[in-house]
Amino acid sequence: FYTDDSYHPIMELNVSANIFSKEYMDNGYVYVEPKKQAPTTPNLWLSSTTLSLGKVFSDNDFIISFVLYNRGEGALNIGEINVDKNCEILSIDKKSLNKDEYATVKVRIFDIAKQNVWHDRLLIIHTNDPLNGELELIITADIVK
């Protein structure tokens, strides 16, 4: 993507990925408006795709919670949540979310003491959202011995 005097490789990537519908320039900055979904589609929202636990002691197990939110008009159906080793899903309080509803997911991370270093955990959340059908959540931490 070229303007009068510069090249914008990020813009080119976004346009070629076909996830943006309108771009425009203002004071040398490129602004992009996301495509609008059909009025009856669900829209999974997560405050961040990375959850940092900060510094953790290696002799503890952890139970963490995060919230999934439906910002779309249609019902959001939460399917399977795939987890890495040393993780298990303890609960999901709702599997079907109407507009503006949320679900809390609790995850247990265990056997941290067997590791000398932290390995990021990956959770893959499967839903019927046409744009975020498989959303990845990465859990990070720093082990304190």
N, C-alpha and C positions, 0 to 999 in steps of 0.2 A: 504494500500500500504506500503510494508516494503522494506527498504534497508538494507545494512549490519548491521547498528547500530541504526536505528530509524524508527518510524512509522509516516506516513504522512496522517492524516485523511482527510485533504482538498483534497488531490489528489484522495483518495478513493472516496470521494463524487463526484468529477468531472468525474471520470472514470465511476462510476455507473450511472451517469446522462446521459452518452453517448453523451456528447457534445464536446469531445476532441478526436483527432485521433492519436496523436503521443506524447509520453512523453519520456523525456530523462534526464539524470543526468549530471551536470557539477559542479564541486567543491562543492558538497553537496547540491546544489539547484535543484529543480525540475522545468523543463521548459515544457510547454505544447503548442502545435501548434493547433489552432482551425481547425475544419473540414472545408474543402473548399466546398462552395456551388456550385451547378450546374452553368455553365457559363451564363445562361440566367435568373437567379433569381434576384429579387430585394434584397436590404439589407438596412433596415432602420437604420439610425445612429442619435443619439442624444448626444450632448457633455456631458450630465450628466442626470441621472434619478432623480436627486434631484435639485430643483431650490430654493435657499434661497433668500428671500427678505431682510434679515437682520432685523433691528429694524424699525417697522412701527407704525404710530400713529393710534389709534383706530377710529378716526373720518374721516378717508380717505377711499375711494374706490381706487382700483388699476387696472391699465391696464398693463399687462405684455405681452411680446412677447418671443417666443422661435422658434428655427429653426429645422425643420426635414430635413434630408439629405439622398439621395439615393446613397450609395456607391457600389451598385450592378450593374450588367450588364443589368438586365431586368427592365421594367417599374414598379415603385412602386406606388400602388394605395392606397391613404389614405381614409379610410372609416370613420365610425362614431368615434367621440371623446366623450367618456362619462366623465362627470364632476360631482364633488361633489356639494352639495347644496351651495348656495352663490357664485357660479361660473357660468359664461356663456362664450361660445365661441363667440367672436365678428366677427372674420374672419379667413379664411385660403386662402392664395393667390393662391394656386395651389392644386389640388387634385390628379394629376397624375404627377409623376416625372421620367424623364429619368435618365440615368447614370449621376452622378455628378451634378444633379439639386437639388435645395432646395425649401422648402416652409416655409413661416413665419406664425405662428399661434398667434393670439392675443386673450387673455383671460381677462375677467373682473372679479375681486373679489370684492364683495360688502357686505354691512351690517356688517362690522367688528366691528362697535361701539356697536352692540348688544351683543358682546361676551366679557367676562372678560379675557379669555385666547385665544391664537391662537390655532386653530385646523388645522393640516396639511390638505391640499387639495390634492385629488387624481384625476388625469386625466388618462384615459385609451385610448390609441390611437390604433385603429384597422387598420391593413394594410394587404396586400397580401404577406408580407415577410414571408417565410416559417419558419424562426427561431425566428422572433420577431413579430408575428402576432398580439399580444396584448402587447404593451409596456406601462409600468406604469411610469408616471411622478408625483413626489411628490413635492408640493410647501410648503415651510416652512417659518416661520417668528417669530419674537418676538414682541409682542404688547407693545408699550410705551403709558402710559396713560397721 
